[in-house]
Amino acid sequence: MASCGAIATFAQGAAPKMNTSDNARYRYAPDGLLSRWVIDVNLLGGVLTQDLTTASTIGNYPNAIGSVSNTGKLKFENGTSFGFDAQLGFFFGRGRNLGIGAGFMYLHQEGDMKLDQFHVEYQSTDIHGSTFRQLITANGESKERLSVTNINIPLVLKYKNRFSKHWGFTADAGALFNVQERNEYSTNASFDYEAIYRLTGSPDNPTAVYDNSPTPIAAGDVFYTRAEHDQKNPGEDLNTYFSRLRNVGGYNVGLGVKPATTSGTVSYNTVSVGLLVQPGINYYFSDAVALSVGPYFIYQPFKNSSNNGYRMSDQLGQYSSVLNTVTASNNMSFGANLGVRIYIGKGKDTDHDGIPDKDDRCPTVYGSRIFHGCPDTDGDGIADPDDSCPRVPGILKFHGCPDSDGDGIPDKEDACPYQAGPVALHGCPDRDGDGIPDKDDLCPDKAGPEKYHGCPDTDGDGIPDNEDQCPEQAGPIENHGCPPPPPPPPVEEIKVTTPILFEVNKTVIRESSYPVLEVAVKKLNEDKESYVIVDGYTDITGKPAYNKALSMRRAKAVKEKLIKMGVKAKRIKVVGHGSSNPAESNDTEEGRMKNRRAVMHLNVGE
């Protein structure tokens, strides 16, 4: 931008000018008289999108179980593109409106490549040679942040049309030959590695075999999974458990494992031929320099050969970029273009109106001999240099300017040229007769004092109606002219016996129930002799024995939370009632939701 400003200053200073005594304008040359050779330098900035085609990789995992495996769907988001191109162009023909150009383009592009729902289950072998079922699950959405170096050679057709001294239009359209598409990535991925062994043979000589059923057969399988651990060993830290298995048993297990290397580079290996479209509006500082502003559009299709043995991860800490699954990527970038065009050499200076420049009062504009080579653009019989309004027909007494509303004031001196008004108000009307012209009157259809800019104060509260939210009711300024609002409703009291609700088949306490627990802790701290009884309940959707156990676990979940909040365990008693004593009818979803609960009762100490 600084360079363009410097060039513009130089160009304006060098622009030739006619004798200012005849009110002439600066000279300029049309396209046919400008140099054939140009240098274009453009800055590009906008957004980037990618339409991706990926290869299926499930077959790269040995004996993968397709019904429970999903290698995820890859998508590209938050793309940006910035860069520049420089071209040398040549225009041909008498009018020199069409040309060709070639040069160099550099783009720096960024975005997020995201893969969701990655989970595979397949056959693997541990360090002891035992066959087992490997489970690998991505923790949430795996994201790679991309930084792309995109280098191209543009070969384009060029069009230009200069339609006034300062303004013109250009457009470039053609092919982009890609030289390099280099993707640097960094990832936030982490994975859970779990294992399932199926043992056959005698207990003294067991043999591990691969269980590829969609649902493992629990009677013959040994589970090293998160779900199995939580059920059988709730008191042991899960990461400690998996670390012990990995170091002692040699199993490929671990939770939340991040890659050992979180960054790398992937380049597409097939040359791309794309499309560039780049129109723009030109501002000419002189016949040699013009600034261009407009949009741009780039389309680039890329092909890539996917790795036949690609796996995103199969060992702890191992990771391969999701870009290795991309077989095709249709990239589109569009945004804003800011450029400068420099014409190399000097063009002719003539308007081809049959009048020599030395005798032509307007030598760069086609005109008539009647007006000494100057045009009469609006056809009112007054030459443009003598016409104060050369593009609008007018009358001689107003120097060629019109009086559109017929109020005796020429439009260029009339503040309201299309509405008749008095000279005292500079030709503007005053509809409400309050002495304030409509253009300065905030309420032109209602008379009001000048201190309120022509607006009335209907309710007399000192606030004009256009700023008063309640113009028919008096009110203070702090309420924008409205009466004070009513007081807020009282806050509902939280009680110890407020039910703590649970999701279906869950024992997790919601944060919304924390205030009830805090009230219970406060009451217990105030009365050291008291204790609390926690009654757990379920709805009727499960079997009675299961509901009994689930209700007890819900009561114990409340107990464990109270202990963490500082209550001693001996002051808490828990009871599981199963689906008995429902709070609401189990015939509706709302009733069953209220029955999945735990209720606390505070009692005096024994």
WOJOSUL-V862062 format. One line per field, one symbol per residue. ss: DSSP state (a for helix, b for strand, c for the rest). psi: psi as a letter, one per 40 degrees, with the letter a starting at -180 (. if undefined). Layout:
ss: ???
psi: ???
This chain:
ss: caaaaaaaaaaaaacccccaaaccccccccaaacccbbbbbbbbbbbbbbbbbbcccaaacccccccccbccbbbbbbbbbbbbbbbbbbbbcccccbbbbbbbbbbbbbbbbbbbccbbbbbbbcccccbbbbbbbbcccbbbbbbbbbbbbbbbbbbbbbccccbbbbbbbbbbbbbbbbbbbbbccbbbbbbbbbbbbbccbbbbbccccccccaaabbbbcaaaaaaacccccaaaaaaaaaaaaccccbbbbbccccbbbbbcccccbbbbbbbbbbbbccccbbbbbbbbbbbbbbbccccccccccccccccccaaaabbbbbbbbbbbbbbbbbbbccccccccccccaaaccccccccbaaaccbcccccccccaaaccccccccbaaaccbcccccccccaaacccccccccaaaccccccccccccaaacccccccccaaaccccccccccccaaacccccccccaaaccccccccccccccccccccbbcccccccccaaaaaaaaaaaaaaaaccccbbbbbbcccccccaaaaaaaaaaaaaaaaaaaaaccccaaabbbbbccccccccccccaaaaaaacbbbbbbbccc
psi: dddddddddddddehiiihedefiiiiihideeiidhihhhhhhhaihihhihiihedeehhfigddeiheihhihifhihiaiihihihiiidefdiaiiibhhhhhiiihhhhifhhihihihaeeehhihhhhhhgahhhhhhhhhhhihihiiihihheadeiihihhhaihhhdhghhhiiieiiihhiihhhhiaiddgihhihhfidhihddeihhgidddddddgeehhdddddddddddeeigiiifhiidheiahhhhehhihahhhgiihihhdaedhihhhaiihhhhhiiihihdfhhdheihehhhiedeehdihhhhhiaihhihhhhhiiaigiefeehiddehdgeehhaiddffeiigdefeehiddehegeehhaiddffeiigdefeehideehdgeehhiiddffeiigdefeehiddehdgeehhiiddffeiigdefeehideehegeehhiiddefeiiiiiiiiihhhhidehihiiihfiehhideedddddddddddddgeeiihhhhiiiaediidddddddddddddddddddddeehideehiihhebeifidiheeidddddeegihhihhiii.
